[in-house]
């Protein structure tokens, strides 16, 4: 982990400073050589974008000045993102988590929020210690108050040799059709969008002296660990969120340039560890791993584990073979069937597969693919370990214990706790009563509902930025991917959620995660991403 001097340096640098020498050193010699001029990144705010903002839709002179401020300071804004990526924040290992929480606290202190605090959440209901939650409150005396949700944690780096640049460097590289993208862990999930939001807010304060709305912020360090910390925090601190009208989210574009309004939907996801051991089985090694040559006469818990886990899914791994698994799954409503039929016309599956880094999708039909990706279920194996874990070479080992990790995606009206019990029962039925199933966490689903005054403000932004999108209907839908939306729009708070934006990033959780810095064609770059967020706030506040 990095020490607190790094945090201090990063926070000073964020506001345009650098790690300074001591005061006595600064004045000790008039003959000291001048510091070399700071090298500029040379970011082009408009890059190679074909799209342009319709300035006739920007009525606010203040907002126009904010646009100009963003363009003038885009190099510094991109450097801010580099520094944020350079601070590791890996929740699964704990690397950089305390430092990152303090950095987030510092961000909102710099923004001028009256309160910015790191909370120690403690032990969660799943038996794990939560990572810190950061809470901030920015009272501008405005008539409207919005909630902002951040996750400051990222996934670990599992294949460093595949990266084209070090994952914690924040290097700018060319990636056709974009002249500049930033490579780094968290670039798109989600430090890139977060820093665009922070840069935008800081630009508003620099130009106008205050934000057009009040903000309340929650930032968690456990999103990649099933949001166990945010879940605990919201249950015990719901009173801190009184008066919020809606949760304001960002958004982005596809490679084709299309955008949209997200209603804050989330599929459900429950995470489990499944463990097979010789100790519990009563066969094979019972105390520790032993020499692999003993397999000639000793049973293998590892093979038992492989057989047991494979018994829970179909031969291709694409369907759960668990009694009652799909019992509560609601059929897709006609509106979703219709919307995916329409959206399928804009999907080029070979290109989409290439952009994702996969050979092909399960389905060859775009409509089927969309329904699977956004509304499907899955039983994934995320990793497996035990025994000889060294790449290359050899070493005969008969493991005494094997553990595999699984994330199970589910939809309305399925429930995570219920699915875990069904998995346990199925293992017993299949002849594996000794195998342990440990629940790591659960994020319930939340149906997206486009409501309130925030979506119209976001639609007006997309129209001004000439971004094509399908106008959302007031119906409950789902979106692919999970996040703890249920904490803010279902179970603890129940406020509207909506997100929209421009720009693009990709390869979340994968090698060479990136954020577009200089846009190209119909995809905007980082400067426009910041302008879009400012525009939404001014639209929502009635100031544009």
C-alpha positions as CSV (number, residue, x, y, z in Angstrom):
1,X,0.0,0.0,0.0
2,X,1.1,3.6,-0.6
3,X,1.7,5.9,2.3
4,X,-0.1,9.0,3.2
5,X,2.6,11.3,1.7
6,X,1.4,9.9,-1.7
7,X,-2.1,11.0,-0.8
8,X,-1.1,14.5,0.1
9,X,0.9,14.8,-3.1
10,X,-1.9,13.6,-5.2
11,X,-4.4,15.9,-3.6
12,X,-2.1,18.9,-4.0
13,X,-1.5,17.9,-7.6
14,X,-5.2,17.6,-8.4
15,X,-5.7,21.3,-7.9
16,X,-2.8,22.2,-10.1
17,X,0.2,22.1,-7.8
18,X,3.0,19.6,-7.6
19,X,5.0,18.1,-4.7
20,X,6.8,21.1,-3.5
21,X,10.2,21.5,-1.8
22,X,10.2,22.8,1.7
23,X,9.9,26.6,2.1
24,X,13.5,26.9,3.4
25,X,14.7,25.2,0.2
26,X,12.6,27.5,-2.0
27,X,14.3,30.6,-0.7
28,X,17.8,29.3,0.1
29,X,19.4,30.3,-3.2
30,X,18.5,33.0,-5.7
31,X,20.9,31.3,-8.1
32,X,19.0,28.0,-8.1
33,X,18.3,26.8,-11.6
34,X,14.7,27.5,-12.7
35,X,12.3,24.5,-12.7
36,X,11.8,23.1,-16.2
37,X,8.5,24.1,-17.8
38,X,5.8,21.6,-17.2
39,X,5.2,19.4,-20.3
40,X,1.7,19.8,-21.7
41,X,-0.2,16.8,-22.9
42,X,-1.5,18.7,-25.9
43,X,-5.1,17.3,-25.7
44,X,-7.3,18.6,-28.5
45,X,-10.7,19.2,-26.8
46,X,-12.7,18.4,-30.0
47,X,-10.2,15.7,-31.3
48,X,-11.5,14.4,-34.6
49,X,-15.1,14.6,-33.7
50,X,-17.7,15.1,-36.5
51,X,-20.4,16.0,-34.0
52,X,-20.7,19.5,-32.6
53,X,-22.7,21.0,-29.8
54,X,-25.7,23.1,-31.0
55,X,-24.7,26.3,-29.2
56,X,-28.2,27.8,-29.9
57,X,-29.5,25.3,-27.3
58,X,-27.0,26.7,-24.8
59,X,-28.9,29.7,-23.5
60,X,-26.8,30.2,-20.4
61,X,-23.9,32.6,-20.8
62,X,-22.4,31.0,-17.6
63,X,-22.6,27.6,-19.1
64,X,-20.8,28.8,-22.2
65,X,-18.0,30.1,-20.0
66,X,-17.8,26.7,-18.3
67,X,-17.4,25.1,-21.7
68,X,-14.5,27.5,-22.4
69,X,-13.0,26.8,-19.0
70,X,-13.1,23.0,-19.7
71,X,-11.4,23.4,-23.1
72,X,-8.7,25.7,-21.6
73,X,-7.9,23.3,-18.8
74,X,-8.4,19.9,-20.5
75,X,-4.7,19.0,-20.1
76,X,-5.0,19.4,-16.3
77,X,-8.3,17.5,-16.3
78,X,-6.7,14.6,-18.0
79,X,-3.7,14.7,-15.7
80,X,-6.2,14.5,-12.8
81,X,-7.5,11.3,-14.2
82,X,-4.0,10.0,-14.6
83,X,-3.3,10.6,-10.9
84,X,-6.6,8.9,-9.9
85,X,-5.7,5.8,-11.9
86,X,-2.1,5.9,-10.5
87,X,-3.6,5.3,-7.1
88,X,-4.5,1.6,-6.9
89,X,-7.8,0.8,-5.2
90,X,-8.3,-3.0,-5.3
91,X,-11.1,-4.0,-3.0
92,X,-10.4,-7.7,-3.3
93,X,-6.8,-7.4,-2.0
94,X,-7.2,-4.2,0.0
95,X,-4.3,-2.5,-1.9
96,X,-4.7,1.2,-1.8
97,X,-8.2,1.2,-0.3
98,X,-7.5,3.5,2.8
99,X,-5.5,5.9,0.7
100,X,-8.2,6.0,-2.0
101,X,-10.9,6.7,0.5
102,X,-8.9,9.7,1.8
103,X,-8.4,10.9,-1.8
104,X,-12.1,10.8,-2.5
105,X,-12.7,12.7,0.8
106,X,-10.1,15.2,-0.4
107,X,-11.9,15.6,-3.8
108,X,-15.1,16.8,-2.2
109,X,-13.2,19.0,0.3
110,X,-11.6,20.7,-2.6
111,X,-15.0,21.1,-4.2
112,X,-16.0,23.1,-1.1
113,X,-18.5,20.6,0.4
114,X,-19.3,21.5,4.0
115,X,-19.0,17.8,5.0
116,X,-16.7,15.2,3.6
117,X,-16.0,12.2,5.9
118,X,-14.6,8.7,5.8
119,X,-16.8,6.2,7.7
120,X,-15.5,2.9,9.1
121,X,-18.5,0.6,8.4
122,X,-17.3,-2.4,10.3
123,X,-18.4,-6.0,10.0
124,X,-21.1,-6.8,7.4
125,X,-23.9,-9.3,7.6
126,X,-21.9,-11.6,5.3
127,X,-19.1,-11.9,7.8
128,X,-16.5,-9.7,6.0
129,X,-15.1,-6.4,7.1
130,X,-16.4,-3.6,4.9
131,X,-14.1,-1.1,3.2
132,X,-14.6,2.6,4.2
133,X,-17.5,4.5,2.8
134,X,-17.0,8.2,2.0
135,X,-20.0,10.6,2.5
136,X,-20.1,14.2,1.4
137,X,-22.7,17.0,1.5
138,X,-22.5,20.1,-0.6
139,X,-25.1,22.6,0.4
140,X,-25.3,25.5,-2.1
141,X,-28.6,26.9,-0.8
142,X,-30.2,25.7,-4.1
143,X,-33.8,24.6,-4.4
144,X,-32.8,21.1,-5.8
145,X,-30.7,18.4,-4.3
146,X,-29.3,15.4,-6.2
147,X,-27.5,12.3,-4.9
148,X,-24.3,11.1,-6.5
149,X,-23.1,7.5,-6.1
150,X,-19.4,6.6,-6.7
151,X,-17.4,3.4,-6.3
152,X,-13.7,4.1,-5.8
153,X,-12.6,0.4,-5.9
154,X,-11.5,-1.5,-9.0
155,X,-10.9,-5.0,-10.1
156,X,-7.4,-6.5,-9.6
157,X,-5.0,-7.0,-12.6
158,X,-4.9,-10.7,-13.4
159,X,-2.9,-10.7,-16.7
160,X,-0.3,-7.9,-16.5
161,X,1.6,-9.3,-19.5
162,X,-1.4,-8.6,-21.8
163,X,-1.5,-4.9,-21.1
164,X,-0.1,-2.5,-23.7
165,X,0.8,-0.1,-20.9
166,X,1.2,-0.5,-17.1
167,X,-2.3,-0.7,-15.6
168,X,-1.6,2.0,-13.0
169,X,0.3,4.5,-15.2
170,X,-2.6,6.2,-17.0
171,X,-0.7,6.2,-20.3
172,X,-2.2,8.0,-23.4
173,X,-2.0,5.8,-26.5
174,X,-3.5,5.8,-30.0
175,X,-6.3,3.3,-30.5
176,X,-8.0,3.6,-33.9
177,X,-10.1,5.5,-34.6
178,X,-9.1,7.6,-31.6
179,X,-5.8,9.5,-31.5
180,X,-5.7,9.5,-27.7
181,X,-7.2,7.0,-25.2
182,X,-6.1,6.5,-21.6
183,X,-5.2,3.0,-20.7
184,X,-5.5,2.0,-17.0
185,X,-7.3,0.0,-14.4
186,X,-10.4,2.0,-13.6
187,X,-10.3,4.1,-16.8
188,X,-13.9,3.2,-17.6
189,X,-15.0,1.3,-14.5
190,X,-15.3,3.9,-13.0
191,X,-12.5,6.4,-12.3
192,X,-12.8,7.9,-15.8
193,X,-16.4,8.9,-15.6
194,X,-16.0,10.0,-11.9
195,X,-13.1,12.3,-12.7
196,X,-15.0,13.7,-15.6
197,X,-17.8,14.5,-13.2
198,X,-15.4,16.0,-10.6
199,X,-13.6,18.1,-13.3
200,X,-17.0,19.3,-14.5
201,X,-18.1,20.3,-11.0
202,X,-14.8,22.0,-10.3
203,X,-15.1,24.0,-13.6
204,X,-18.6,25.1,-12.5
205,X,-17.2,26.4,-9.2
206,X,-14.3,28.1,-10.9
207,X,-16.6,30.0,-13.2
208,X,-19.7,30.7,-11.1
209,X,-18.5,30.2,-7.6
210,X,-21.2,27.7,-6.7
211,X,-23.0,24.7,-8.0
212,X,-26.5,25.0,-9.5
213,X,-27.8,22.2,-7.2
214,X,-27.0,20.8,-3.8
215,X,-25.2,17.5,-3.8
216,X,-25.0,14.5,-1.4
217,X,-22.4,12.0,-2.3
218,X,-21.8,8.3,-1.2
219,X,-18.6,6.6,-2.4
220,X,-18.0,3.0,-1.6
221,X,-14.9,0.8,-1.8
222,X,-16.7,-2.6,-2.1
223,X,-18.6,-2.5,-5.3
224,X,-16.5,-5.3,-6.7
225,X,-17.2,-7.2,-3.5
226,X,-21.0,-7.1,-3.9
227,X,-21.3,-3.6,-2.3
228,X,-21.3,-5.2,1.1
229,X,-20.1,-1.9,2.7
230,X,-22.6,0.4,1.0
231,X,-25.4,-2.1,2.0
232,X,-24.3,-1.9,5.6
233,X,-23.9,1.9,5.5
234,X,-27.2,2.6,4.0
235,X,-29.0,0.4,6.5
236,X,-27.6,2.4,9.4
237,X,-27.3,5.9,7.9
238,X,-30.4,6.4,5.7
239,X,-31.1,9.6,7.6
240,X,-28.1,11.3,6.0
241,X,-29.9,11.3,2.6
242,X,-33.0,13.2,3.5
243,X,-34.2,15.7,0.9
244,X,-32.6,14.1,-2.2
245,X,-34.8,14.2,-5.3
246,X,-33.0,11.9,-7.6
247,X,-29.8,10.0,-8.2
248,X,-27.7,11.7,-10.9
249,X,-25.6,9.3,-13.1
250,X,-23.4,9.8,-16.1
251,X,-23.6,7.8,-19.3
252,X,-21.9,7.3,-22.6
253,X,-22.1,6.4,-26.2
254,X,-21.6,3.2,-28.2
255,X,-19.0,2.9,-31.0
256,X,-21.7,4.0,-33.4
257,X,-22.2,7.2,-31.4
258,X,-25.7,6.3,-30.1
259,X,-26.5,7.4,-26.5
260,X,-29.5,6.8,-24.2
261,X,-31.2,7.5,-20.9
262,X,-30.6,4.9,-18.2
263,X,-33.3,4.5,-15.6
264,X,-30.9,3.0,-13.1
265,X,-31.9,-0.6,-13.5
266,X,-29.8,-3.5,-12.3
267,X,-30.0,-7.2,-12.7
268,X,-29.5,-9.3,-9.5
269,X,-26.2,-11.0,-8.7
270,X,-25.4,-13.3,-5.9
271,X,-21.8,-14.4,-5.4
272,X,-20.7,-17.7,-3.8
273,X,-17.6,-19.7,-3.1
274,X,-17.8,-23.5,-3.5
275,X,-15.2,-25.6,-1.7
276,X,-14.4,-29.3,-1.8
277,X,-11.9,-30.7,0.7
278,X,-10.6,-34.1,1.7
279,X,-11.3,-33.1,5.3
280,X,-15.1,-32.7,4.8
281,X,-15.3,-35.6,2.3
282,X,-13.4,-38.0,4.4
283,X,-11.3,-39.2,1.4
284,X,-8.2,-38.0,-0.2
285,X,-5.7,-35.8,1.6
286,X,-7.2,-34.6,4.9
287,X,-4.5,-32.3,6.3
288,X,-2.6,-30.7,3.5
289,X,-1.7,-31.2,-0.2
290,X,0.4,-34.3,-0.8
291,X,2.7,-35.6,-3.5
292,X,0.8,-36.0,-6.8
293,X,2.3,-39.5,-7.3
294,X,-0.1,-40.7,-4.6
295,X,-3.1,-40.3,-7.0
296,X,-2.4,-43.9,-8.1
297,X,-3.8,-45.0,-4.7
298,X,-5.6,-41.9,-3.3
299,X,-8.9,-40.2,-4.2
300,X,-8.7,-36.6,-5.5
301,X,-10.9,-33.8,-4.0
302,X,-10.0,-31.7,-7.1
303,X,-11.6,-34.2,-9.5
304,X,-14.6,-34.4,-7.2
305,X,-14.9,-30.6,-7.2
306,X,-14.8,-30.5,-11.1
307,X,-17.5,-33.2,-11.3
308,X,-19.7,-31.5,-8.7
309,X,-19.5,-28.0,-10.2
310,X,-20.1,-29.3,-13.7
311,X,-23.2,-31.1,-12.5
312,X,-24.8,-27.7,-11.8
313,X,-24.8,-26.6,-15.4
314,X,-25.5,-27.9,-18.9
315,X,-22.7,-29.4,-21.0
316,X,-22.0,-26.0,-22.6
317,X,-22.2,-24.2,-19.3
318,X,-24.9,-21.9,-20.6
319,X,-27.9,-23.2,-18.5
320,X,-28.2,-23.9,-14.8
321,X,-29.2,-27.5,-14.0
322,X,-30.6,-26.7,-10.6
323,X,-34.1,-27.7,-9.5
324,X,-36.3,-24.6,-9.3
325,X,-33.6,-22.2,-10.5
326,X,-35.9,-20.5,-13.1
327,X,-39.2,-20.9,-11.2
328,X,-39.6,-17.2,-10.3
329,X,-38.2,-15.8,-13.5
330,X,-40.7,-13.3,-15.1
331,X,-41.2,-13.5,-18.8
332,X,-40.1,-10.4,-20.7
333,X,-42.9,-7.9,-21.2
334,X,-44.1,-7.0,-24.7
335,X,-42.5,-3.5,-24.4
336,X,-39.0,-5.0,-23.9
337,X,-39.5,-7.5,-26.7
338,X,-40.4,-4.6,-29.0
339,X,-37.5,-2.4,-27.9
340,X,-34.9,-5.1,-28.3
341,X,-36.4,-5.9,-31.8
342,X,-35.8,-2.3,-32.7
343,X,-32.4,-2.0,-31.1
344,X,-31.2,-5.2,-32.8
345,X,-31.2,-3.3,-36.2
346,X,-28.3,-1.2,-35.0
347,X,-26.1,-4.1,-33.8
348,X,-23.2,-5.4,-35.9
349,X,-22.4,-8.6,-34.0
350,X,-18.9,-9.3,-35.5
351,X,-17.8,-5.8,-34.7
352,X,-19.3,-5.9,-31.2
353,X,-17.5,-9.2,-30.5
354,X,-14.2,-7.8,-31.8
355,X,-14.6,-4.7,-29.6
356,X,-15.3,-6.9,-26.5
357,X,-12.3,-9.1,-27.3
358,X,-14.3,-12.4,-27.8
359,X,-14.4,-14.7,-30.8
360,X,-18.2,-14.7,-31.1
361,X,-21.3,-14.5,-29.0
362,X,-23.5,-17.5,-28.0
363,X,-26.2,-16.3,-30.3
364,X,-25.8,-15.3,-33.9
365,X,-29.0,-13.2,-34.0
366,X,-28.6,-9.6,-32.8
367,X,-32.0,-9.5,-31.1
368,X,-31.4,-12.8,-29.2
369,X,-28.0,-11.5,-28.2
370,X,-29.5,-8.2,-26.8
371,X,-32.1,-10.1,-24.8
372,X,-29.4,-12.5,-23.4
373,X,-27.0,-9.7,-22.6
374,X,-29.5,-7.3,-20.9
375,X,-32.2,-9.7,-19.6
376,X,-30.6,-13.1,-19.3
377,X,-29.4,-15.3,-16.4
378,X,-26.1,-17.0,-16.0
379,X,-24.1,-19.2,-13.7
380,X,-20.4,-18.2,-14.2
381,X,-17.2,-19.7,-12.9
382,X,-15.0,-16.7,-12.1
383,X,-11.9,-18.5,-10.9
384,X,-10.7,-21.7,-9.3
385,X,-7.6,-22.4,-7.2
386,X,-5.8,-25.0,-5.2
387,X,-2.7,-27.1,-5.4
388,X,0.0,-26.2,-7.9
389,X,-0.8,-22.6,-8.9
390,X,2.5,-21.8,-10.6
391,X,2.5,-21.0,-14.4
392,X,4.8,-23.2,-16.4
393,X,7.2,-25.8,-15.1
394,X,5.9,-28.8,-13.1
395,X,5.5,-30.1,-9.6
396,X,3.4,-33.1,-8.7
397,X,0.6,-32.1,-6.2
398,X,-2.6,-33.8,-5.1
399,X,-4.6,-30.9,-3.5
400,X,-6.5,-31.5,-0.4
401,X,-8.8,-28.5,-1.1
402,X,-10.2,-26.8,-4.2
403,X,-12.3,-23.6,-4.2
404,X,-14.1,-22.0,-7.1
405,X,-15.8,-18.6,-7.3
406,X,-19.1,-18.0,-9.0
407,X,-21.3,-15.0,-9.9
408,X,-24.9,-15.9,-10.6
409,X,-26.9,-13.3,-12.5
410,X,-30.6,-13.3,-12.0
411,X,-33.7,-11.3,-13.0
412,X,-37.1,-10.4,-11.5
413,X,-38.6,-12.1,-9.5
414,X,-35.7,-14.3,-8.5
415,X,-33.9,-13.9,-5.2
416,X,-30.2,-14.4,-4.4
417,X,-30.6,-16.1,-1.0
418,X,-33.2,-18.5,-2.5
419,X,-30.8,-19.4,-5.3
420,X,-28.0,-20.2,-2.9
421,X,-30.2,-22.6,-1.0
422,X,-31.3,-24.3,-4.2
423,X,-27.6,-24.8,-5.1
424,X,-26.9,-26.4,-1.8
425,X,-29.9,-28.7,-2.2
426,X,-28.8,-29.6,-5.7
427,X,-25.3,-30.6,-4.6
428,X,-26.8,-32.9,-2.0
429,X,-29.2,-34.4,-4.5
430,X,-26.3,-34.9,-7.0
431,X,-24.3,-36.9,-4.3
432,X,-22.1,-34.1,-2.9
433,X,-23.4,-33.4,0.6
434,X,-19.9,-32.6,1.9
435,X,-19.3,-29.7,-0.5
436,X,-19.5,-26.2,1.1
437,X,-21.3,-23.2,-0.4
438,X,-20.4,-19.9,1.1
439,X,-22.3,-16.8,0.2
440,X,-20.0,-13.8,-0.3
441,X,-22.7,-11.2,-1.0
442,X,-25.9,-10.4,-2.9
443,X,-27.0,-7.4,-4.9
444,X,-30.8,-7.7,-5.6
445,X,-32.3,-6.5,-8.9
446,X,-34.0,-3.2,-9.4
447,X,-36.3,-2.4,-12.3
448,X,-35.5,0.8,-14.1
449,X,-38.2,3.4,-14.3
450,X,-37.8,6.6,-16.2
451,X,-39.4,9.2,-13.9
452,X,-39.0,12.7,-12.6
453,X,-37.4,15.9,-13.9
454,X,-33.9,14.6,-14.4
455,X,-34.5,12.5,-17.6
456,X,-35.9,15.5,-19.6
457,X,-32.8,17.5,-18.6
458,X,-30.7,14.7,-19.9
459,X,-32.7,14.3,-23.1
460,X,-32.3,18.0,-23.8
461,X,-28.5,17.6,-23.4
462,X,-28.4,14.7,-25.8
463,X,-30.3,16.7,-28.4
464,X,-28.1,19.7,-28.0
465,X,-25.0,17.4,-28.4
466,X,-26.6,15.8,-31.5
467,X,-26.4,12.3,-30.1
468,X,-29.1,9.9,-31.4
469,X,-31.0,8.0,-28.8
470,X,-34.4,6.3,-28.4
471,X,-36.7,8.3,-26.2
472,X,-37.4,6.3,-23.1
473,X,-40.9,5.3,-22.2
474,X,-42.2,5.3,-18.6
475,X,-42.0,1.6,-18.2
476,X,-40.0,-0.7,-15.9
477,X,-37.0,-2.2,-17.7
478,X,-33.7,-3.9,-16.8
479,X,-30.2,-3.2,-18.0
480,X,-27.2,-5.6,-18.3
481,X,-24.8,-5.4,-15.4
482,X,-25.4,-5.1,-11.7
483,X,-24.7,-2.3,-9.3
484,X,-26.4,-1.5,-5.9
485,X,-29.3,0.4,-7.5
486,X,-31.7,-1.3,-5.1
487,X,-30.2,0.7,-2.2
488,X,-31.2,4.0,-3.8
489,X,-34.4,3.2,-5.8
490,X,-36.0,0.3,-4.1
491,X,-35.3,-1.0,-0.6
492,X,-33.7,1.8,1.5
493,X,-34.1,5.0,-0.5
494,X,-36.8,5.1,-3.2
495,X,-35.9,7.9,-5.5
496,X,-35.7,8.1,-9.3
497,X,-32.4,7.2,-10.9
498,X,-31.3,8.3,-14.4
499,X,-28.1,8.6,-16.2
500,X,-27.0,10.0,-19.6
501,X,-23.8,11.3,-21.1
502,X,-21.4,11.3,-24.0
503,X,-18.0,9.9,-24.6
504,X,-16.9,6.3,-24.3
505,X,-14.7,3.8,-22.5
506,X,-14.4,0.0,-22.7
507,X,-12.9,-3.3,-21.5
508,X,-14.1,-3.0,-18.0
509,X,-12.5,-5.9,-15.8
510,X,-10.3,-6.8,-18.8
511,X,-6.8,-6.0,-19.9
512,X,-6.2,-2.6,-21.5
513,X,-9.3,-0.9,-20.0
514,X,-9.6,2.5,-21.6
515,X,-11.3,5.8,-21.7
516,X,-11.5,7.9,-24.9
517,X,-9.7,11.2,-24.4
518,X,-9.8,12.7,-27.9
519,X,-13.0,11.8,-29.7
520,X,-13.4,10.8,-33.3
521,X,-16.3,10.5,-35.7
522,X,-19.6,10.4,-33.9
523,X,-18.0,9.6,-30.5
524,X,-17.2,12.6,-28.2
525,X,-14.0,12.9,-26.2
526,X,-13.3,13.7,-22.5
527,X,-13.9,17.5,-22.8
528,X,-17.4,17.0,-24.2
529,X,-18.0,14.4,-21.5
530,X,-17.4,17.0,-18.9
531,X,-19.5,19.6,-20.7
532,X,-22.4,17.2,-21.0
533,X,-22.5,16.7,-17.3
534,X,-22.5,20.4,-16.6
535,X,-25.3,20.9,-19.1
536,X,-27.5,18.3,-17.4
537,X,-27.1,20.1,-14.1
538,X,-27.9,23.5,-15.6
539,X,-30.9,22.1,-17.4
540,X,-32.2,20.4,-14.2
541,X,-31.7,23.6,-12.2
542,X,-33.6,25.6,-14.7
543,X,-30.6,27.7,-15.5
544,X,-30.3,26.8,-19.2
